[in-house]
Amino acid sequence: MINSSKTVGRSSAAFELARAIVKAAPTDASVLIVGESGTGKEVVARAIHKRSTRCEAPFVAINCGAISASLAETAFFGHEKGSFTGAAATTKGCFETADGGTLFLDEVTEMPLPMQVQLLRVLESGQYHRVGGAELRQAHVRIIAATNRDPKEAVKSGRFRSDLLYRLAVFPIRVPSLRERQSDIAYLAQRFLDELNAEEKTRKQFSEATITHLEAYNWPGNIRELKNTITRAYILANDTIEIGPMMPVFRVKTPDLANGFLKIPIGTDLANAQLALIQATLEYYSGDKRRTAAALGISPKTLYNRLEQIKGDAPANGTSYRRR
């Protein structure tokens, strides 16, 4: 799908996301995409653009959090030659570059407040000036914005304007985290592997155990982390991809760390069980090694030595664990 479900997965959460993409695409309404880092917000924005009537025009992405307040106006609206020291040539801003197409404002809640005022003015009037210019220009773009913050909390904290939020969130879309759509993990992992196989003309495949471990992991970095993990494993594997020392030691799946229980599958070898207990206890005590050592009944030195051993000798099967 850009055909949309192929873009995002096959779970019910992915289906709802695909449905939102299809509904939003043919309109010119501003879209605000909200989701954790790595969930694929720009992929969603591009899918909307490609299904829209603006698909033949440019898709221009700008990271609002990477622009200083002093350069924001130029980045968005461009400037005329000689308009300030160092302006050796006339330069287009992203509104002009995206003319007729889609302007994607990534991490929009990180935009400097003075720039928020100017952006709101352009969205209301559809017009702007280049810095140092007199000509009134028309803004022929569709706005899609994205953030990994709760936009209402950003407004409440004073870092984002409520009137700008209302302008941007005409059609809000929430992108679920990967841990909310566990049934998509195997599908997405296979899709990434298929792409690598096609690029490199290989026929590598996952072992069954690998899929089990992928589905058990928490994926705090979401789809981006999954894709990077598959790529790294692909590079290091021969014909079959196994969870091994090349992969991160997967963290527990459930975010509930307060109930004090650790679930370890029957058949787990002693070294992996010990590693799981150390990891879980460290996480429970927020990385405090003294409290972790005391809880485990060992000295801080013994814990330190064990952690050093873990760094140099990760378990070969990359076993993952869940709390209950």
ZADO-1210 file (C-alpha; in nm, 4 decimals, padded with zeros to 6 digits):
<atoms>
<atom x="00.0000" y="00.0000" z="00.0000" code="MET" pos="1"/>
<atom x="00.1089" y="00.3457" z="-00.0206" code="ILE" pos="2"/>
<atom x="-00.1671" y="00.1630" z="-00.0692" code="ASN" pos="3"/>
<atom x="-00.1547" y="00.2656" z="00.2946" code="SER" pos="4"/>
<atom x="-00.1633" y="-00.0492" z="00.5095" code="SER" pos="5"/>
<atom x="00.1563" y="-00.1711" z="00.3432" code="LYS" pos="6"/>
<atom x="00.3128" y="00.1558" z="00.4521" code="THR" pos="7"/>
<atom x="00.2251" y="00.1134" z="00.8176" code="VAL" pos="8"/>
<atom x="00.1439" y="-00.2542" z="00.8890" code="GLY" pos="9"/>
<atom x="-00.1413" y="-00.5018" z="00.9225" code="ARG" pos="10"/>
<atom x="-00.2684" y="-00.4615" z="01.2803" code="SER" pos="11"/>
<atom x="-00.5965" y="-00.2910" z="01.3684" code="SER" pos="12"/>
<atom x="-00.3959" y="00.0144" z="01.4822" code="ALA" pos="13"/>
<atom x="-00.2162" y="00.0194" z="01.1472" code="ALA" pos="14"/>
<atom x="-00.5476" y="-00.0126" z="00.9653" code="PHE" pos="15"/>
<atom x="-00.6871" y="00.2895" z="01.1502" code="GLU" pos="16"/>
<atom x="-00.3735" y="00.4859" z="01.0633" code="LEU" pos="17"/>
<atom x="-00.4024" y="00.3850" z="00.6969" code="ALA" pos="18"/>
<atom x="-00.7670" y="00.4910" z="00.6980" code="ARG" pos="19"/>
<atom x="-00.6712" y="00.8330" z="00.8370" code="ALA" pos="20"/>
<atom x="-00.4095" y="00.8735" z="00.5612" code="ILE" pos="21"/>
<atom x="-00.6661" y="00.7941" z="00.2923" code="VAL" pos="22"/>
<atom x="-00.9206" y="01.0354" z="00.4434" code="LYS" pos="23"/>
<atom x="-00.6736" y="01.3223" z="00.4849" code="ALA" pos="24"/>
<atom x="-00.4918" y="01.2928" z="00.1520" code="ALA" pos="25"/>
<atom x="-00.7442" y="01.4341" z="-00.0998" code="PRO" pos="26"/>
<atom x="-00.8233" y="01.7400" z="00.1122" code="THR" pos="27"/>
<atom x="-00.6149" y="02.0541" z="00.1578" code="ASP" pos="28"/>
<atom x="-00.6718" y="02.0590" z="00.5334" code="ALA" pos="29"/>
<atom x="-00.3730" y="02.1105" z="00.7612" code="SER" pos="30"/>
<atom x="-00.2673" y="01.7855" z="00.9298" code="VAL" pos="31"/>
<atom x="-00.0958" y="01.7461" z="01.2675" code="LEU" pos="32"/>
<atom x="00.0753" y="01.4085" z="01.3145" code="ILE" pos="33"/>
<atom x="00.1532" y="01.3139" z="01.6755" code="VAL" pos="34"/>
<atom x="00.3687" y="01.0187" z="01.7772" code="GLY" pos="35"/>
<atom x="00.6829" y="00.9091" z="01.9568" code="GLU" pos="36"/>
<atom x="01.0244" y="00.9444" z="01.7938" code="SER" pos="37"/>
<atom x="01.0859" y="00.6751" z="01.5357" code="GLY" pos="38"/>
<atom x="00.7211" y="00.5874" z="01.4717" code="THR" pos="39"/>
<atom x="00.7332" y="00.7025" z="01.1097" code="GLY" pos="40"/>
<atom x="00.5636" y="01.0420" z="01.1200" code="LYS" pos="41"/>
<atom x="00.7431" y="01.1635" z="00.8081" code="GLU" pos="42"/>
<atom x="00.6513" y="00.8379" z="00.6291" code="VAL" pos="43"/>
<atom x="00.2868" y="00.9153" z="00.7081" code="VAL" pos="44"/>
<atom x="00.3284" y="01.2739" z="00.5851" code="ALA" pos="45"/>
<atom x="00.4825" y="01.1551" z="00.2583" code="ARG" pos="46"/>
<atom x="00.2051" y="00.8980" z="00.2131" code="ALA" pos="47"/>
<atom x="-00.0541" y="01.1761" z="00.2475" code="ILE" pos="48"/>
<atom x="00.1349" y="01.3909" z="-00.0044" code="HIS" pos="49"/>
<atom x="00.1670" y="01.1072" z="-00.2575" code="LYS" pos="50"/>
<atom x="-00.2079" y="01.0421" z="-00.2483" code="ARG" pos="51"/>
<atom x="-00.2989" y="01.4110" z="-00.2729" code="SER" pos="52"/>
<atom x="-00.3679" y="01.6341" z="-00.5721" code="THR" pos="53"/>
<atom x="-00.0314" y="01.7998" z="-00.4965" code="ARG" pos="54"/>
<atom x="00.1664" y="01.4792" z="-00.5531" code="CYS" pos="55"/>
<atom x="00.3465" y="01.6123" z="-00.8628" code="GLU" pos="56"/>
<atom x="00.4682" y="01.9211" z="-00.6746" code="ALA" pos="57"/>
<atom x="00.7507" y="01.9280" z="-00.4163" code="PRO" pos="58"/>
<atom x="00.7391" y="01.7753" z="-00.0686" code="PHE" pos="59"/>
<atom x="00.9667" y="01.9908" z="00.1472" code="VAL" pos="60"/>
<atom x="01.0554" y="01.8883" z="00.5036" code="ALA" pos="61"/>
<atom x="01.2011" y="02.1245" z="00.7617" code="ILE" pos="62"/>
<atom x="01.3034" y="02.0378" z="01.1182" code="ASN" pos="63"/>
<atom x="01.1694" y="02.3211" z="01.3310" code="CYS" pos="64"/>
<atom x="01.3809" y="02.2179" z="01.6291" code="GLY" pos="65"/>
<atom x="01.7043" y="02.2583" z="01.4332" code="ALA" pos="66"/>
<atom x="01.6484" y="02.6226" z="01.3356" code="ILE" pos="67"/>
<atom x="01.7659" y="02.9048" z="01.5601" code="SER" pos="68"/>
<atom x="01.5311" y="03.1952" z="01.6239" code="ALA" pos="69"/>
<atom x="01.7656" y="03.4304" z="01.4354" code="SER" pos="70"/>
<atom x="01.7596" y="03.2194" z="01.1180" code="LEU" pos="71"/>
<atom x="01.3994" y="03.0989" z="01.1271" code="ALA" pos="72"/>
<atom x="01.2489" y="03.3818" z="00.9231" code="GLU" pos="73"/>
<atom x="01.5014" y="03.3344" z="00.6424" code="THR" pos="74"/>
<atom x="01.4577" y="02.9558" z="00.6493" code="ALA" pos="75"/>
<atom x="01.0819" y="02.9861" z="00.6065" code="PHE" pos="76"/>
<atom x="01.0446" y="03.2931" z="00.3837" code="PHE" pos="77"/>
<atom x="01.3842" y="03.3413" z="00.2184" code="GLY" pos="78"/>
<atom x="01.5702" y="03.6711" z="00.1847" code="HIS" pos="79"/>
<atom x="01.6697" y="03.9283" z="-00.0742" code="GLU" pos="80"/>
<atom x="02.0304" y="03.9947" z="-00.1678" code="LYS" pos="81"/>
<atom x="02.1841" y="04.2533" z="00.0641" code="GLY" pos="82"/>
<atom x="01.9002" y="04.2355" z="00.3167" code="SER" pos="83"/>
<atom x="02.1491" y="04.1679" z="00.5979" code="PHE" pos="84"/>
<atom x="02.5234" y="04.1204" z="00.6452" code="THR" pos="85"/>
<atom x="02.6287" y="03.8086" z="00.4602" code="GLY" pos="86"/>
<atom x="02.3230" y="03.7959" z="00.2318" code="ALA" pos="87"/>
<atom x="02.5299" y="03.7737" z="-00.0855" code="ALA" pos="88"/>
<atom x="02.2479" y="03.6348" z="-00.2990" code="ALA" pos="89"/>
<atom x="01.8704" y="03.6124" z="-00.3040" code="THR" pos="90"/>
<atom x="01.7600" y="03.2873" z="-00.1384" code="THR" pos="91"/>
<atom x="01.4277" y="03.1061" z="-00.1434" code="LYS" pos="92"/>
<atom x="01.2682" y="02.9924" z="00.1813" code="GLY" pos="93"/>
<atom x="01.0874" y="02.6634" z="00.2315" code="CYS" pos="94"/>
<atom x="00.7458" y="02.8187" z="00.1559" code="PHE" pos="95"/>
<atom x="00.8695" y="02.9214" z="-00.1874" code="GLU" pos="96"/>
<atom x="01.0572" y="02.5955" z="-00.2477" code="THR" pos="97"/>
<atom x="00.7434" y="02.3950" z="-00.1680" code="ALA" pos="98"/>
<atom x="00.5207" y="02.6122" z="-00.3887" code="ASP" pos="99"/>
<atom x="00.2215" y="02.4110" z="-00.5075" code="GLY" pos="100"/>
<atom x="00.3172" y="02.1148" z="-00.2921" code="GLY" pos="101"/>
<atom x="00.3416" y="02.0134" z="00.0728" code="THR" pos="102"/>
<atom x="00.5463" y="02.1774" z="00.3480" code="LEU" pos="103"/>
<atom x="00.6222" y="01.9315" z="00.6294" code="PHE" pos="104"/>
<atom x="00.7000" y="02.0998" z="00.9616" code="LEU" pos="105"/>
<atom x="00.8735" y="01.8325" z="01.1677" code="ASP" pos="106"/>
<atom x="00.8983" y="01.8778" z="01.5465" code="GLU" pos="107"/>
<atom x="00.6739" y="02.1809" z="01.5121" code="VAL" pos="108"/>
<atom x="00.6353" y="02.2289" z="01.8891" code="THR" pos="109"/>
<atom x="01.0099" y="02.3108" z="01.9037" code="GLU" pos="110"/>
<atom x="00.9619" y="02.6139" z="01.6779" code="MET" pos="111"/>
<atom x="01.0823" y="02.9421" z="01.8383" code="PRO" pos="112"/>
<atom x="00.7874" y="03.1458" z="01.9701" code="LEU" pos="113"/>
<atom x="00.8564" y="03.4545" z="01.7528" code="PRO" pos="114"/>
<atom x="00.8455" y="03.2319" z="01.4446" code="MET" pos="115"/>
<atom x="00.5158" y="03.0816" z="01.5600" code="GLN" pos="116"/>
<atom x="00.3596" y="03.4287" z="01.5401" code="VAL" pos="117"/>
<atom x="00.4842" y="03.4782" z="01.1840" code="GLN" pos="118"/>
<atom x="00.3758" y="03.1301" z="01.0751" code="LEU" pos="119"/>
<atom x="00.0282" y="03.1908" z="01.2151" code="LEU" pos="120"/>
<atom x="00.0057" y="03.5155" z="01.0186" code="ARG" pos="121"/>
<atom x="00.0965" y="03.3357" z="00.6947" code="VAL" pos="122"/>
<atom x="-00.1536" y="03.0567" z="00.7602" code="LEU" pos="123"/>
<atom x="-00.4282" y="03.3139" z="00.8199" code="GLU" pos="124"/>
<atom x="-00.3477" y="03.5426" z="00.5248" code="SER" pos="125"/>
<atom x="-00.1806" y="03.3050" z="00.2804" code="GLY" pos="126"/>
<atom x="00.0818" y="03.5727" z="00.2142" code="GLN" pos="127"/>
<atom x="00.4399" y="03.6556" z="00.3167" code="TYR" pos="128"/>
<atom x="00.7451" y="03.8671" z="00.2306" code="HIS" pos="129"/>
<atom x="01.1026" y="03.7567" z="00.1860" code="ARG" pos="130"/>
<atom x="01.3323" y="03.9104" z="00.4476" code="VAL" pos="131"/>
<atom x="01.4295" y="04.2508" z="00.3093" code="GLY" pos="132"/>
<atom x="01.1765" y="04.2279" z="00.0281" code="GLY" pos="133"/>
<atom x="00.8755" y="04.4434" z="-00.0579" code="ALA" pos="134"/>
<atom x="00.6934" y="04.2027" z="-00.2878" code="GLU" pos="135"/>
<atom x="00.3946" y="04.0298" z="-00.1295" code="LEU" pos="136"/>
<atom x="00.4097" y="03.6595" z="-00.2149" code="ARG" pos="137"/>
<atom x="00.1348" y="03.3978" z="-00.2074" code="GLN" pos="138"/>
<atom x="00.1817" y="03.0827" z="-00.0006" code="ALA" pos="139"/>
<atom x="00.0510" y="02.8036" z="-00.2238" code="HIS" pos="140"/>
<atom x="00.1341" y="02.5112" z="00.0049" code="VAL" pos="141"/>
<atom x="-00.0399" y="02.2509" z="00.2138" code="ARG" pos="142"/>
<atom x="00.0884" y="02.2273" z="00.5708" code="ILE" pos="143"/>
<atom x="00.1524" y="01.8947" z="00.7429" code="ILE" pos="144"/>
<atom x="00.3124" y="01.9239" z="01.0863" code="ALA" pos="145"/>
<atom x="00.4426" y="01.6632" z="01.3299" code="ALA" pos="146"/>
<atom x="00.5544" y="01.6437" z="01.6912" code="THR" pos="147"/>
<atom x="00.6667" y="01.3818" z="01.9414" code="ASN" pos="148"/>
<atom x="00.5236" y="01.5885" z="02.2270" code="ARG" pos="149"/>
<atom x="00.1701" y="01.6111" z="02.3589" code="ASP" pos="150"/>
<atom x="00.0694" y="01.9346" z="02.1798" code="PRO" pos="151"/>
<atom x="-00.1821" y="02.0291" z="02.4495" code="LYS" pos="152"/>
<atom x="00.0897" y="01.9982" z="02.7138" code="GLU" pos="153"/>
<atom x="00.3168" y="02.2136" z="02.4963" code="ALA" pos="154"/>
<atom x="00.0449" y="02.4801" z="02.4934" code="VAL" pos="155"/>
<atom x="-00.0121" y="02.4464" z="02.8669" code="LYS" pos="156"/>
<atom x="00.3603" y="02.4887" z="02.9391" code="SER" pos="157"/>
<atom x="00.3740" y="02.8040" z="02.7260" code="GLY" pos="158"/>
<atom x="00.6116" y="02.6681" z="02.4627" code="ARG" pos="159"/>
<atom x="00.3486" y="02.6548" z="02.1869" code="PHE" pos="160"/>
<atom x="00.0671" y="02.8908" z="02.0884" code="ARG" pos="161"/>
<atom x="-00.2866" y="02.7593" z="02.1219" code="SER" pos="162"/>
<atom x="-00.4102" y="02.9547" z="01.8184" code="ASP" pos="163"/>
<atom x="-00.1362" y="02.8005" z="01.6038" code="LEU" pos="164"/>
<atom x="-00.2252" y="02.4539" z="01.7318" code="LEU" pos="165"/>
<atom x="-00.5867" y="02.5045" z="01.6246" code="TYR" pos="166"/>
<atom x="-00.4680" y="02.6121" z="01.2790" code="ARG" pos="167"/>
<atom x="-00.2420" y="02.3103" z="01.2365" code="LEU" pos="168"/>
<atom x="-00.4626" y="02.0421" z="01.3901" code="ALA" pos="169"/>
<atom x="-00.7563" y="02.0641" z="01.1495" code="VAL" pos="170"/>
<atom x="-00.7037" y="01.6915" z="01.0862" code="PHE" pos="171"/>
<atom x="-00.5034" y="01.5350" z="01.3729" code="PRO" pos="172"/>
<atom x="-00.3462" y="01.1914" z="01.3241" code="ILE" pos="173"/>
<atom x="-00.1893" y="00.9852" z="01.6019" code="ARG" pos="174"/>
<atom x="00.0803" y="00.7348" z="01.5028" code="VAL" pos="175"/>
<atom x="00.0877" y="00.4457" z="01.7539" code="PRO" pos="176"/>
<atom x="00.4150" y="00.3245" z="01.9035" code="SER" pos="177"/>
<atom x="00.5495" y="-00.0127" z="01.7936" code="LEU" pos="178"/>
<atom x="00.4804" y="-00.1644" z="02.1356" code="ARG" pos="179"/>
<atom x="00.1107" y="-00.0837" z="02.0796" code="GLU" pos="180"/>
<atom x="00.1098" y="-00.2878" z="01.7587" code="ARG" pos="181"/>
<atom x="00.3131" y="-00.5959" z="01.8410" code="GLN" pos="182"/>
<atom x="00.1463" y="-00.7965" z="01.5641" code="SER" pos="183"/>
<atom x="00.3111" y="-00.5655" z="01.3083" code="ASP" pos="184"/>
<atom x="00.6667" y="-00.6385" z="01.4237" code="ILE" pos="185"/>
<atom x="00.7168" y="-00.9614" z="01.2265" code="ALA" pos="186"/>
<atom x="00.5549" y="-00.8068" z="00.9180" code="TYR" pos="187"/>
<atom x="00.7706" y="-00.4929" z="00.9306" code="LEU" pos="188"/>
<atom x="01.0882" y="-00.6896" z="01.0053" code="ALA" pos="189"/>
<atom x="01.0238" y="-00.9154" z="00.7052" code="GLN" pos="190"/>
<atom x="00.9512" y="-00.6141" z="00.4871" code="ARG" pos="191"/>
<atom x="01.2819" y="-00.4524" z="00.5831" code="PHE" pos="192"/>
<atom x="01.4636" y="-00.7812" z="00.5204" code="LEU" pos="193"/>
<atom x="01.2938" y="-00.8219" z="00.1813" code="ASP" pos="194"/>
<atom x="01.4113" y="-00.4730" z="00.0839" code="GLU" pos="195"/>
<atom x="01.7696" y="-00.5572" z="00.1836" code="LEU" pos="196"/>
<atom x="01.7573" y="-00.8892" z="-00.0020" code="ASN" pos="197"/>
<atom x="01.6284" y="-00.7123" z="-00.3134" code="ALA" pos="198"/>
<atom x="01.8980" y="-00.4439" z="-00.2969" code="GLU" pos="199"/>
<atom x="02.1838" y="-00.6878" z="-00.2393" code="GLU" pos="200"/>
<atom x="02.0415" y="-00.9777" z="-00.4468" code="LYS" pos="201"/>
<atom x="02.0545" y="-01.2178" z="-00.1507" code="THR" pos="202"/>
<atom x="01.8070" y="-01.4609" z="00.0071" code="ARG" pos="203"/>
<atom x="01.8735" y="-01.4254" z="00.3786" code="LYS" pos="204"/>
<atom x="01.5978" y="-01.5223" z="00.6213" code="GLN" pos="205"/>
<atom x="01.5089" y="-01.5040" z="00.9895" code="PHE" pos="206"/>
<atom x="01.5201" y="-01.7990" z="01.2254" code="SER" pos="207"/>
<atom x="01.1970" y="-01.8632" z="01.4173" code="GLU" pos="208"/>
<atom x="01.3728" y="-01.7718" z="01.7418" code="ALA" pos="209"/>
<atom x="01.4703" y="-01.4348" z="01.5987" code="THR" pos="210"/>
<atom x="01.1091" y="-01.3408" z="01.5275" code="ILE" pos="211"/>
<atom x="01.0132" y="-01.4457" z="01.8813" code="THR" pos="212"/>
<atom x="01.2826" y="-01.2231" z="02.0298" code="HIS" pos="213"/>
<atom x="01.1925" y="-00.9301" z="01.8045" code="LEU" pos="214"/>
<atom x="00.8301" y="-00.9501" z="01.9169" code="GLU" pos="215"/>
<atom x="00.9296" y="-00.9667" z="02.2840" code="ALA" pos="216"/>
<atom x="01.1404" y="-00.6510" z="02.2784" code="TYR" pos="217"/>
<atom x="01.0054" y="-00.3143" z="02.3937" code="ASN" pos="218"/>
<atom x="01.1338" y="-00.1088" z="02.0931" code="TRP" pos="219"/>
<atom x="01.1676" y="00.2309" z="02.2636" code="PRO" pos="220"/>
<atom x="01.3057" y="00.3650" z="01.9340" code="GLY" pos="221"/>
<atom x="01.0034" y="00.2262" z="01.7484" code="ASN" pos="222"/>
<atom x="01.0184" y="00.1512" z="01.3732" code="ILE" pos="223"/>
<atom x="01.3464" y="00.3382" z="01.3267" code="ARG" pos="224"/>
<atom x="01.5145" y="00.1164" z="01.5860" code="GLU" pos="225"/>
<atom x="01.3614" y="-00.1983" z="01.4347" code="LEU" pos="226"/>
<atom x="01.4860" y="-00.1079" z="01.0873" code="LYS" pos="227"/>
<atom x="01.8356" y="-00.0278" z="01.2142" code="ASN" pos="228"/>
<atom x="01.8450" y="-00.3555" z="01.4082" code="THR" pos="229"/>
<atom x="01.7424" y="-00.5577" z="01.1021" code="ILE" pos="230"/>
<atom x="02.0013" y="-00.3791" z="00.8874" code="THR" pos="231"/>
<atom x="02.2792" y="-00.4432" z="01.1395" code="ARG" pos="232"/>
<atom x="02.1809" y="-00.8098" z="01.1757" code="ALA" pos="233"/>
<atom x="02.1615" y="-00.8499" z="00.7981" code="TYR" pos="234"/>
<atom x="02.5135" y="-00.7167" z="00.7499" code="ILE" pos="235"/>
<atom x="02.6599" y="-00.9557" z="01.0078" code="LEU" pos="236"/>
<atom x="02.4583" y="-01.2669" z="00.9189" code="ALA" pos="237"/>
<atom x="02.5322" y="-01.5380" z="00.6647" code="ASN" pos="238"/>
<atom x="02.2214" y="-01.7112" z="00.5265" code="ASP" pos="239"/>
<atom x="02.0098" y="-01.7111" z="00.8435" code="THR" pos="240"/>
<atom x="01.9674" y="-01.4132" z="01.0747" code="ILE" pos="241"/>
<atom x="01.9965" y="-01.5128" z="01.4402" code="GLU" pos="242"/>
<atom x="01.9692" y="-01.2971" z="01.7483" code="ILE" pos="243"/>
<atom x="02.3259" y="-01.2834" z="01.8706" code="GLY" pos="244"/>
<atom x="02.5959" y="-01.0612" z="02.0191" code="PRO" pos="245"/>
<atom x="02.5648" y="-00.8208" z="01.7251" code="MET" pos="246"/>
<atom x="02.2200" y="-00.7144" z="01.8420" code="MET" pos="247"/>
<atom x="02.1274" y="-00.5082" z="02.1467" code="PRO" pos="248"/>
<atom x="02.0379" y="-00.6999" z="02.4599" code="VAL" pos="249"/>
<atom x="01.6640" y="-00.6482" z="02.4427" code="PHE" pos="250"/>
<atom x="01.4927" y="-00.4731" z="02.7293" code="ARG" pos="251"/>
<atom x="01.1793" y="-00.5974" z="02.8970" code="VAL" pos="252"/>
<atom x="00.8594" y="-00.5586" z="02.6996" code="LYS" pos="253"/>
<atom x="00.6176" y="-00.4141" z="02.9524" code="THR" pos="254"/>
<atom x="00.6744" y="-00.0602" z="03.0835" code="PRO" pos="255"/>
<atom x="00.5394" y="-00.1553" z="03.4291" code="ASP" pos="256"/>
<atom x="00.8596" y="-00.1861" z="03.6300" code="LEU" pos="257"/>
<atom x="00.7131" y="-00.1456" z="03.9764" code="ALA" pos="258"/>
<atom x="00.5540" y="-00.4824" z="04.0478" code="ASN" pos="259"/>
<atom x="00.8819" y="-00.6568" z="04.1209" code="GLY" pos="260"/>
<atom x="00.8263" y="-00.9727" z="03.9147" code="PHE" pos="261"/>
<atom x="01.0461" y="-01.1039" z="03.6369" code="LEU" pos="262"/>
<atom x="00.9299" y="-01.3762" z="03.3978" code="LYS" pos="263"/>
<atom x="01.2024" y="-01.6017" z="03.2548" code="ILE" pos="264"/>
<atom x="01.1091" y="-01.8814" z="03.0119" code="PRO" pos="265"/>
<atom x="01.1740" y="-02.2420" z="03.1180" code="ILE" pos="266"/>
<atom x="01.4864" y="-02.3686" z="02.9442" code="GLY" pos="267"/>
<atom x="01.6761" y="-02.0404" z="02.9749" code="THR" pos="268"/>
<atom x="02.0382" y="-02.1135" z="03.0629" code="ASP" pos="269"/>
<atom x="02.1768" y="-01.9878" z="03.3926" code="LEU" pos="270"/>
<atom x="02.3969" y="-01.7179" z="03.2382" code="ALA" pos="271"/>
<atom x="02.1035" y="-01.5602" z="03.0564" code="ASN" pos="272"/>
<atom x="01.8797" y="-01.5860" z="03.3630" code="ALA" pos="273"/>
<atom x="02.1448" y="-01.4117" z="03.5726" code="GLN" pos="274"/>
<atom x="02.1835" y="-01.1406" z="03.3096" code="LEU" pos="275"/>
<atom x="01.8081" y="-01.0850" z="03.2982" code="ALA" pos="276"/>
<atom x="01.7913" y="-01.0501" z="03.6767" code="LEU" pos="277"/>
<atom x="02.0768" y="-00.7991" z="03.6833" code="ILE" pos="278"/>
<atom x="01.9254" y="-00.5946" z="03.4001" code="GLN" pos="279"/>
<atom x="01.5793" y="-00.5938" z="03.5572" code="ALA" pos="280"/>
<atom x="01.7110" y="-00.4959" z="03.9006" code="THR" pos="281"/>
<atom x="01.9268" y="-00.2183" z="03.7558" code="LEU" pos="282"/>
<atom x="01.6274" y="-00.0839" z="03.5678" code="GLU" pos="283"/>
<atom x="01.4056" y="-00.1103" z="03.8762" code="TYR" pos="284"/>
<atom x="01.6537" y="00.1021" z="04.0736" code="TYR" pos="285"/>
<atom x="01.7019" y="00.3492" z="03.7851" code="SER" pos="286"/>
<atom x="02.0635" y="00.2469" z="03.7263" code="GLY" pos="287"/>
<atom x="02.1704" y="00.2896" z="04.0913" code="ASP" pos="288"/>
<atom x="02.4454" y="00.0250" z="04.1191" code="LYS" pos="289"/>
<atom x="02.4756" y="00.0353" z="04.4997" code="ARG" pos="290"/>
<atom x="02.1051" y="-00.0315" z="04.5542" code="ARG" pos="291"/>
<atom x="02.1106" y="-00.2936" z="04.2791" code="THR" pos="292"/>
<atom x="02.4030" y="-00.4753" z="04.4408" code="ALA" pos="293"/>
<atom x="02.2353" y="-00.4628" z="04.7828" code="ALA" pos="294"/>
<atom x="01.9096" y="-00.6006" z="04.6418" code="ALA" pos="295"/>
<atom x="02.0981" y="-00.8858" z="04.4707" code="LEU" pos="296"/>
<atom x="02.2980" y="-00.9635" z="04.7852" code="GLY" pos="297"/>
<atom x="02.6365" y="-00.9019" z="04.6216" code="ILE" pos="298"/>
<atom x="02.9054" y="-00.6394" z="04.6631" code="SER" pos="299"/>
<atom x="02.9220" y="-00.3373" z="04.4309" code="PRO" pos="300"/>
<atom x="03.2581" y="-00.4706" z="04.3078" code="LYS" pos="301"/>
<atom x="03.1031" y="-00.8051" z="04.2119" code="THR" pos="302"/>
<atom x="02.8231" y="-00.6239" z="04.0290" code="LEU" pos="303"/>
<atom x="03.0762" y="-00.4061" z="03.8476" code="TYR" pos="304"/>
<atom x="03.2775" y="-00.7106" z="03.7412" code="ASN" pos="305"/>
<atom x="02.9631" y="-00.8842" z="03.6185" code="ARG" pos="306"/>
<atom x="02.8572" y="-00.5784" z="03.4167" code="LEU" pos="307"/>
<atom x="03.2025" y="-00.5607" z="03.2576" code="GLU" pos="308"/>
<atom x="03.1764" y="-00.9297" z="03.1724" code="GLN" pos="309"/>
<atom x="02.8341" y="-00.8698" z="03.0140" code="ILE" pos="310"/>
<atom x="02.9744" y="-00.5893" z="02.7968" code="LYS" pos="311"/>
<atom x="03.2504" y="-00.8117" z="02.6662" code="GLY" pos="312"/>
<atom x="03.0514" y="-01.1337" z="02.6404" code="ASP" pos="313"/>
<atom x="02.6852" y="-01.0707" z="02.5456" code="ALA" pos="314"/>
<atom x="02.4696" y="-01.3862" z="02.5503" code="PRO" pos="315"/>
<atom x="02.4761" y="-01.5629" z="02.2167" code="ALA" pos="316"/>
<atom x="02.1051" y="-01.6020" z="02.1724" code="ASN" pos="317"/>
<atom x="02.0044" y="-01.2475" z="02.2680" code="GLY" pos="318"/>
<atom x="01.7284" y="-01.3822" z="02.4901" code="THR" pos="319"/>
<atom x="01.4690" y="-01.1288" z="02.5998" code="SER" pos="320"/>
<atom x="01.2481" y="-01.1330" z="02.9046" code="TYR" pos="321"/>
<atom x="00.9143" y="-00.9997" z="03.0210" code="ARG" pos="322"/>
<atom x="00.7911" y="-00.8947" z="03.3597" code="ARG" pos="323"/>
<atom x="00.4519" y="-01.0023" z="03.4777" code="ARG" pos="324"/>
</atoms>
